[in-house]
Amino acid sequence: MARPRSFDEQELLETVMKAFWRRGYSATTYRGIESITGVGIRSLANTFGEKDELFLAVLASYRGRVSRNLDLMFESPSIDSIVRFFERISSPSDAEDPRRNGCLMVNTVFEVDKPTAAVTQEIAQYRDLFRRVFRESLESDQVPDPEIRADFLIGALWGAFSQIRLTRDPTSAKPISSIVVETLEIWRGLVPPRRPAA
């Protein structure tokens, strides 16, 4: 058994996150985590609790990471921001890019049959991140019914992430992203022309 040692919790969560992201919840065990981190099972359990509690900490860390990225990408919310976002998620990547694993949160939705209430809440909060930036972007460009259209975009995004997970290739989501971009251009055309100032 590995000897307990001091470690940086955030760095360890980052490493463990990649393991869950790449292998999935079921295939990622405490024994495997011990192997890739060098931190003993007892130390992991003392710090994070059982596997479910560690996984919840990973999901919260992942949500924080995505939230920071979205804040940067949607600093100036607009239809153009949404277009750039969908183009980015379907752009080519190298073999080590974690985007090749799809989305950890979406993967969890499809893999974990009976998520705990805490995991369900994490997923809901994650969806709300996207709902907010999509809605604010549509509102900024005065697109009608921004709430409904934001939910449509989330559905398209979930489909794109699922496709990436299946193929381990972000470019496999290009057809979905292309249709989303076409749809956004149609929505742009629904915006009433602004009246010139009197």
N, C-alpha and C positions, 0 to 999 in steps of 0.2 A: 504494500500500500504506500502511495506517495506520502511524504511527510508534509504536514501543514506548513505553509509559509505565507508571508505577507504578500499582498497583491493589490493592484489598483482595481477597484470594483468596476469603474467605468470602462477601463481597457478590457477587463475580463468579459463584461457584458457585450462589448463590441465583438469579441471573438466568438462568444457563445451565440450571439445573434446571427453571425454568418453561418454557423453550424445548423441552427434551426432553419434558416433561410434556404440553405443549400439542400439539406437532407429531409426536412420536414419534422414535425413534432414527434411522431412515433419512432422514427429511426434515430433520433438524437437522445442518447441515454446519458445518465450521470457518468457512467464508466467511460463513454466516449468523450465526454466533456473533460474528464480528468486527463485523458490521454492527450487531447489537443492543447490544453491550457497548462498542464503540469501542476494544477491545483488539486489537492486530494478531495475525495468525495465528502469526507467529514467537514473539511473547511468550507466546501461549497454549500453543504446543508446547513452549517452553522450560520453562514452569511445570508443565504437566500431562502432557506427552507426546502421543502420538497420540490420535485421537478416542476409541478404546476405553478408554484410560486416563482421559481426562477423564470419560467416561460412568461409569466405575467410581467415580470420586471423587464424582460427582453422586449415584449410588445410595447410597453410604455416607453422604453428607450427608443425603439424604432419609430413610434409615433412622434416623439420629440424631434428626431432626426428629420423626418419627412416634413414636419411643421416648419422647421427652420429653412429647409429648402424651398418650400412653397412661399414663405414670406419673402424670400429673395426673388423668386421667379415671378411673383405677382405683386411686386412692390408698386407697380403702376398697373392696376387691374384693367383689363380690356379684352376684347375678342382676340386681338393679336397675342396677348399673353397666353390665352388658352390654346391658340394655334401653335405657338412655340412649344408649349408643354407637350401636346400630343405628338408633335414632330420629334421632340427629344426622346420620349419614351420608346419610340420605334426606330431610333437611329442605330447604326451599327455599333458594336462594342467589342472589346477584346475579351480574351478567355477568362480573365480574372475579374471582370466587371460584375458586381453583384446583381446588376439589372438582368443578367441572364437567368436569374432564378425567379423572375416575375416579381411579385409583391408578397412580402411575408404575411401581411394581414389578410390579403385575399386568399393566399394559400391556406391559411388557418381556417377561413370560412369553409373551404371545401374539404379540408382534411379532418377537422375535429368535429365528430358527429354531435356530441353533446357538450358544447363549451360551457364553462362555469359562468355564473352571472358576471364575474369580474372580467373575464375574457370577452364576453358579449358587450360589456360596456366599453372596453378598449376599442373594439371593432366599430361600435357606434360613434365614438369620439373621433376615430380615424376618418370615417365617412364624412363626418361633419366638417373636418378640415377642408376636404375637397368641395363639399356643398357650399361652404362659405366663399372660397376663392372663385369658384365658378359663378355663383350668384352675384358676387360683387363685380366681377368682370362684365357680366351681362348687363347688370344695372348701370355700370359706368358708361356703357355704349347704348343705353336706353332700349335694350332688347325687351320686347314684351314678355310677360310671364316668366321672369327669371328663375323662380323657384322650380317650376315644372321642368324647364329646360336644363337647369342644373342637375336635377335628378336623372334626366336622360343622359347627360354627359357622364355621370357617375356609372350608370349602367354600361355605357360604351367603354369606359375606363376599366371596369371589372372584366369585361370581355377581352380587352387588349392584354391585361395582365395574365389572364388565364391562358391565352394563346402563347404568350411568352414562356410561361411556366411549362407548358406542354412540349415546346420545341427547344427550350433553352436558347432562344435566339430572339432578341428584341425586334429585329426586322420583320419577324413573322406577324407582328401587329400592324405593319404598314397598311394593309388594306382597311383595317378598322380606322386607323388614324386618318387616312385619306378621306374616307367617307365623313368622318367627324369634321374635318376641315371644310369639305364641301358644304356640309350642313351649316356650319358657322357662317359661311359666306352668304348662304340663303337668309339666315337670321339677320345678318348685317343689312340685307336689303329690306327687311321689315321695319327698320327704324325710320320713323317719319322725318322728312327733311326739316332741319332747323330753320325757323323763320329769321330773316335778317333783322337786326336790331333797328328799331324805329329811329 
